[in-house]
Amino acid sequence: MDDHAINSMPRPGTSLNRPGTQSAGQLNKSMRPMTNGGRPVTGFLRPGTMSRPITGSVGGAPMTASQRLNTAYRNARPGTTRPVTTSGRFVRLGTASMLSQTDGPFIDIERLDLHKYASRPWLARALYDYIAYYERNPRKALELAAHATRVNDYEDWWWKSRLGKAYYQLGLLRDAEKQFLSAMKHGTGIMSPVVALELSKVYVRLDQPNTALEHLERALTKNPGDTHLQLAMGRIHDGMNDMDKGVDIYRQVLQSDACNIESMACLAAHFFYADQPEISLRFFRRMLQIGVSNAELWSNLALCCFTSGQYDMTIVCYEKALGVAEDDVAADVWYNIGHLALGIGDLGLAFQAFRVTVSLQGQHAEALTNLGVLEMRRNHDVEAINYLRAAIRANESLYEPVYNLALLLYRMGDFQEAYQLVEKALLIYPEHSESQELQKTIRQYFTAAT
C-alpha cells in the first residue's frame, strides 16, 4: 500500500536500475566500459549528475530522506544576492529591514509571513527562487508554494510546478508527480517543456523510463525541435542500453543545433566503441573548432588518433592534455598513456604510467588491474595478487580483475578460490568466453579428482 514503493523485479527493458535486463541490443562490456550501475560511459559529464538525491546508498542500505537531502545540496552552486545600497537618503528601506542582525542572513526566512508574501505574485516568485536555490530550504519553499497555489485558486501552473519541484527535492515523488500532472493541465503549462522535463525526472527516479519517454514524446509533438526534450530522451535511452535510438536522437539534435556539445560527445563515444575512430575523430575536432579545450577532449583525440593509426598526432595530443589537466583528470590521462605504451610494446613506460595513475588516484581500478597483469608477466605473483585484490575492492563491477585473479590462482594451484572467483566474474559478465573456458577447465579437474 506504499505509494513510493518500487517493484523489486522490473520487466525486461523497463528499468534504469537494471539496464542489463533488456532483451535486445546488449552492449559488449569488453568493448565499452560501464558505470557501477551497468550503464555505458557516454563521455559527457552531465550537469547535476554528481549530486542528485536518492541515487545512492549508505553502507549498502538505501539513504534516508535527510541523507538524500544533504547529498543533493552538498555541492550545490550558490546564488547571488542583491547588493545593499547605503547611499544616504536613497537607501532601500525594504532591504535594510530584512537584515535581522549584523552577522545574520540576508533574509531571515523563519520570521517571514509567507502567507502575506504569497498574495504578491511577482515578489512571491522571486522569494521562492531565493529560498529554494540560495537558502536551499525545500520545506519553506514548499510552504510558500502551497500558500501561493491556494491564493491563485489552484489554477496557476507555475506554482503547481514549483510545488512539485519542492516535493521532488524532499523525496516525495508521488506527490511531485501529481503536481506536475496537474500543472500540465492548466494554462500554458501544457505547452511548457520545462514541466515535461521535471515530470520525466520524477519517473526516472521511480525507475519508470518508459513512462518518462511517453511524456517527453507528447511534449515534443507540441514543441517540435526542442533540444532539451530530445536530449532528455537520449539520456534515458542510454541508461536503458538502447544505443541505437539514443544515437538517432543525438543526430536529430545536431540537425537543430549544430553546436550542441553533449550530442557531439555522446556520438563520438558511440562511434569510438563501435570501432569507427575516424568518425569519432571528426566529432572531437568539431568540438575543438567551437571552442572546447580541456584535458578530456585532448585525451580522447589522442585515443582516436592512436586507434586510427595517426601516431604522430597521438603524442602531441597527450602533451596538450597533460598541459591543461587538473589533478582529478591527470590520472585518466596517464592511464591512457599507459594504454598507448602497451600498444607500441613499451612495457616499461606502461608500468610507469600506471604507477603514476595510482599515485594520483589510489582507487583507480583499471590501472590497478593492468599493474597486476604486468606483474603476472614478470612472474611476480604476490605483487600481482595484491594489485588485483585492490582493483576488486576499488570497483566490484569490473570483471577483468576478478577473472585475472582467478586465472593466476588457478596457475598457482588454488583451484577452490579460483572457481569461486570465476563464478563471480560470470555473474558480472555472463558472456565472457575466457571465464566460461576457465570454469569448464576447473570443473573437469574437480570431476577427475573425485
N, C-alpha and C positions, 0 to 999 in steps of 0.2 A: 504493500500500500504506500510505499515511499515514492513520491513523485520524482525525487532526484536519483533514484537507483538506476543503474545501467545494467543491461543484460550481460552476464559474465561469459556467454557463449554466442558471439555475434555470427551472423550468417556469412558465408564466404563472399568477399568483395564488398562488405558493408562496414568495415571497421578501420579506423585510423590507428587504434591501439594495437591491432594485429593485422598489419598490411600484408603479411605473408599468407593470409587465408584466401587471397584472391586466386581464382582458379586458372586464369589465363594471363599471359603477358608477364610472367615472372622474370625478374632480373637475375643475372648470374652474379653471385656475391664475389666470385673470384675476379670478375671484370670491373665491377663498380662498388666502391666502399659504401657501407651503410652506417647509419647512426645507431645509437643504442636501442632506439625504438624500432629498428628494422626498416627505416625509410631511406631512400637513396640520397646521397650527398648531392646537393644542387649546385654548389659552387657560388651561392649567393647568400650572404647573411642577411636575413630579412629583419626589418625593424620590429622590435618588441618581442622577438622570439626568445630572448635570453631572460626575460623577467615576467613571463605570463603566469598568472595564478593557476592553481590546480593542474600543474603539468608535471609534478614530480612526487617524490615520497621522501619520508624521513625515516631512516633505519629500516627500510623495507615496508613500512606501513604508510597508508595514504596520509597526506598532510591535513592538519586541522584547518579550520577557517582562518584563525589568526595567523598560522604559519603561511598559508597561501597568500594572505593579505600582505604580510611582511615581505614575502618573496616578490610579490607584484610591484611593490613600491620601493624596494631597496635601492634600485639603480634608476629610478625614475628621473627624468630630466626636469630640473626646477624651472619654474616660470620666471617672469619679471614683474615687479610691482611698479605702480605709478610713482614718479618722484614726488616728494613732499616739498612744495614750494614754501619759501619763507621770505617773501618779498614784501614786507611791511603790510600795508592795508590790503594787498592782493592775496594774502594767504587764504587758502581754501579751508573754510571753517569745517566743512564736512569731513575732509581728510584729517584735519587735526583732531577732531572729536573722536575719530576711530582709534586713536592711539590710547590704549588703556593705561600704559605705563611706559616709562622711559626705555627700558630694555625689552619691552613686551612685543607681541606680534603686531603686524601692520593692521590687521583686523582681528579682534577677539570674537571669533565666531560663536563661542559658547555663550556670549552675552547678547547676541543679536536676536531680535524678534523676527524669526524667519517668516512667520505668517504675515507680518506687515510688509516685508520686502517682496513677498510673493505677489502682492497686488500691484506692484510696479513692474510691468513686463520687461522693459529693457534693462533696468537695474538688476532685476532678479536673474536674468540670463547671464549677465556679467558676473554676478555674485556666485552663481552656480559654478561657472568655469573656474573662478578663483578657488572655491572650496574643493572642487574635485581634482584640479590639476596642480595647484600650488600647495594648498594646505594638505591635500591627499587624505581627506576625511570623507569617505564614501557614505558614512552614516548621516552626517549633517547634510551632505548633498542629496541623499535620499529624502530627508525630511523636507528640505526646501522644494524639491521636485514634486513631492506629494502635495504640499500646500498649493503650489502653483497649478498643478493639474486640477485640483478642486476649484480654484478661483476661475479657471478657464472652462468650467463645466465639462471636464473630461473630453474636450473637443480639439485641443491643441496637440498636434502630432509631435511637435518639437519637444514638449515637456514629457510626453509619453516615451519618446526615445531616450531622453536623459534619465527618466525613471528606470528604464530598462538597463541603461549603462550602469547606474548605481547598483542595481540588483546583480548585474554581471560581476562587478568588482567585489561584491560581498559573497560571491559564490552561490547565489540563489538563482540558479539557471532557469528553472521552470517559471519563476516569477518574471525574470527578464524576457523569456520567450513570449509570455502573454502580453507584456507591454510593447514589445516590438511588433507583434502581430496586430495589436490594436492601433499602433502608430501608422502602420501601412494602410489602414482602412480610412483614415481621416485626412482630408485636405490634400496637400501636396506630398504628404508622406508616402503615398503610393507611387509617386514619381521619383522619390529620392533614393538614389543608390546607396546613400550612407546608411539608411535603416536596413536595407537588404544585407549590406556588409556586416553590420552589427549582429543581425539575426543569424547570418551564416557562422559567425564566430561562436555563437551560443550552441548551435548544432554540432559544430566541430568539437567543442568541449564536452558535449553529450555523446560524442562518438556516433553521430548520425550524419556521415558525409553525404549520403545520397539526398537526404532532405535539404541539406545546405545547398547542394548543387541545384535542386529544383527551384529554390527561392532565388538563387543567383541568376539562373536562366530566365525566370519570369521577369526579374528586374532588367535583365539585359535586353529582352524584347521591347521594353518600354524606353530603354536608354541605349539604343544601338551604338556600338563603338566605344562604350565606356571602358577604358583600360583597367580601371580599378576592379571592376566586376570580373573582367576576363582574367586578370592576374590572380584574384582570389580563387577562381575556378581552377586555374592551372596549379596552384599550390595544393589544392585538395586532391587533384588527380595525381600529383607527385607523391603525396602522402599515402595514397592507395596503391602505389606502384603501377599505375596505369599511365605509362610514359608516353604512349602513342597519342592519346588525347591531350596530354599536357603539352607535347611538342606542337600539336596543331593550334592550340590556344595561344602559345607564345608566338607563333608565326602570325596569327591574326593581330596580336598586339603590336608587333613590329610593322604591320601594314598601316595601322593607325598612328603609331608613334615610333618613328624610325630610330629614335634616340633612347628608347627605354632600356635602361641598363640591366634591370632584373631579367627581362626576356632574353637579352643577348647572353648574359652569363649562364642562364639555365640551358639555352640551346647549345652554347659552346660546351658545357659539361656533358650534355647528352651525346653530342657527336664525338667527343673525345673518347668516351667509354664505349661508343658504338664502333670504335676502330676507324674513325674518319677524322684524324687530327688536322688534315688540310682544311676541312670546312670549319672546324673549331678555331683554327688559327685566324680565319677571316673575321669571326665574331670578336675575338680578343683584339685584333688590330683595329676594328671599328671602335671598340671601347677606348683605345688609346687616342683615336682621332677626335673623339668628342670630349676629351679632357680628363679621363680617368687614368691615374698613375699612382699605383700603390704596389706594395711588395707581393700581394696575392696575384695581381694581374701579371706582373713580370715573371713570377714563378710559373704561372700557367702558360705564358708564352714560351718559356724555356722548355717546359714539358712537351708542348705541341711541336716545337722546332726539333727537339730530340727524337720524338716518335716519328716525325715525318722525314727525318734524315738530314735536316739542316743543322749540322753540328756546329758550324762556325757561329751561328746566331745564339746557340744554346748558352755558351759561356758568357756572352755579352748580356743576355737577359738575366742570368743568375747574378752577375755583378751588379746590375741595376737593382735587382730585388734585395740583395744584401745591403745596398747603399741606402735604401729607404725603409728597411724593415724595422719594426719595433720589436721589443723583447718577446711579446706574445706571438709574433708571427715568424720570428727568425728561426724558431725550432722547426717549423714546417718547411722553410726554405732549405735548411741544412738537410732535412730528411730527403727532400727531392734531389739535392746534390748527391746524397748517398746513392740514390737510385741511378743517377747518371753515372756514378763511378762503377756501380755494378754492371751497367750496360756496356761500358767500354773495357771491363775486365780489370779495373784497378781496385783490387780488394783492400789494399792498404788505405787508400783515400776513402773508400766506402766505410771502413771501420772507424776512421777518424771522424767522418761526417756524422755517423750515427751516434758516436760518443758525444760530439758537440750538441746534437739534438737532445740527448738525455740530460746533459748538463744544463741546458736551457729550460727543459720541461721534463721533470723527473718521471712523470706518469705517461709519457708518450709510448703507447703500447706497440705501435707499428715499428718504431725504432728499436725497442727492446726485443721484439721478435726477430728482426733482422740481425741484431747483435748476437742473439742466441744461435741463429743459423750460421753466422760466420765463425762463431766459436766451435760449432759442430764440425765445420770444415777443417778447423785447426786441431781437431781431436781433443779439445779442452771440454770434456763432458761436464764437469762440475760447474764451470762458469756458464756453459750453455743452459744447464738446468736452472740455474739461478736467474738468468735473463728471461727464460721462457715463463717461469713461475711468476716473475714480476710483471710480465706482459699480461698474463691471465688475470692477475689481481687488478691491473690498471684498467682493463676493458674485457669484461666477460662475454661481450657479444662477438668477439673475433674468434674464428675457428682456426686460423693459421697457427697461433702459438699452442693451442691445445693439440692439434694434430702433430706438430713438430715435436712437442714434448712426448707424446705417445710413441712416436717413431724412435726417438732417442732412447726411451726406457725399454722399448722392445729390443733394440740392438744391445742394450746392456743386460738383458735377461730378466727384467722386471715385468713379466707378462701380465700379472694381475692389474697393476696400476695402469699399464699401457692400454689394457682392454677397457678399463673404466674411462680413461681419457678419450679414447677413440669413440666410445659411445656418446660422450659429451659433445665431441666435435660434430657427430652426425645429428645430434639434436639441434645444434646451431645451424648447420648447413647439410641437410639430408642428401643433396645431390653430389656431394664431394666424392669423386671416384677414388682418389687415393685413400681416403678414410674407409671407404667401403672395402677396398682391397686389403688394407691392413687389418680390419676387423675380421675378414674372412680368413686371413692367414693365422691370426691368433686363435680363432675358433678351431681351425684344423689342428693346431698344436695341442689345445686342450683335449680335443677328441682323441688324438693319438696317445696322449699321456694317460688317459683313462683306459 
